[in-house]
Amino acid sequence: MLKFSNLSYSKQRLAIIVAFSFIPLALLITFAYLPVINMFKYSFSDWNGYSKRLEYVGFENYIKIFTDPEYFSVFKVSLYYFVATFVQMGLALYFATILSFQTWFKNFFKGVLFFPSLMNGVAIGFIFLFFFKPDGTLDTLLQAVGLGSYVKLWLGNPEIINISLAGTSIWRYMGFNFIVFLGAISSISSDLYEAADIDGANRWHQFRSIILPSIKRILQLNLILAISGAVSAFDIPYIMTGGSNGSETFVIQTLDVAFKYSKVGLASAMAVVLLLIVIAVTLLQRLLIRGEED
């Protein structure tokens, strides 16, 4: 009787799990996995997005991506965001280290640094449009401190437009890295700092010998995530410039190819390339972490 009761309970539990998992799994398959499968299928075609007939062209779309400078050259724009990543992480680590010690107005500065990461990307784009526009906030500040000769068309000059956009990304994403670094540094045992103080170590020695080794894995994780983010930069350049004046990123170009030029097959191939890059970066991250554990 007891065995029958346990068996009945197990069946009921399984039925409840299946019932509550069915809808989430159905939504996940419908809106995540099926679109990805279709994206792979379209990437081997010359589909325009609305025709009922698919004309399969094999690897022609992929060959075009890697051989036509028009499509592959936009990866150069990602280099600006990649460099900005190191600046962003350096600043985030610097402020996280300072604010992990006793300082004046610590909580106030934490809020100031983290606040941009709470804002919507569209709002940030419009804020910096006003900041960089001719006679806008930045030009006014430069003229006020006697640096009016450095005023430029920040979003109109192809030579500096990507620097301006990458700088905006630094301001937006630094708060997230800051809070991650701050949490990692705060988890370090205070006994290590006390021992370092007894040995006469200053703040720089504590940072080099205690903080950096303790958050090494967090640094690697943030760096790898930043690489994938640099390749897939979209919202800031799209909102502020629409990809004009040499600021077009790979994601913006993919959208234009799909919806402006109705080349959904080629755009799907571009999306697959981006997906494979992100997967490769993720696998690299796991290999690095596994190597450290071994």
Buried (B, 14 or more C-beta within 10 A) or exposed (E): EEEEEEEEEEEEEEEEEEEEEEEEEEEEEEEEEEEEEEBEBBBBBBBBBEEEEBEEBEEBBBEBBEEEEEBBEBBEBBEBBBBBBEBBBEBBBEBBBBBBEEEEEEEEBBEEBBEBBEEEBEEBBEBBBEBBBEEBEBBEEBBEEEEEEEBBBBBBEEEBBBBBBBBBBBBBBBBBBBBBBBEBBEEBEEEBBEEBEEEEBEEEEBBEBBBEEBBEBBBBBBBBBBBBBBBBBBBBBBBBBEBBBBBBBBBBBBBBBBEEEBBBBBBBBBBBBBBEBBEEBEEEBEEBBEEEEE
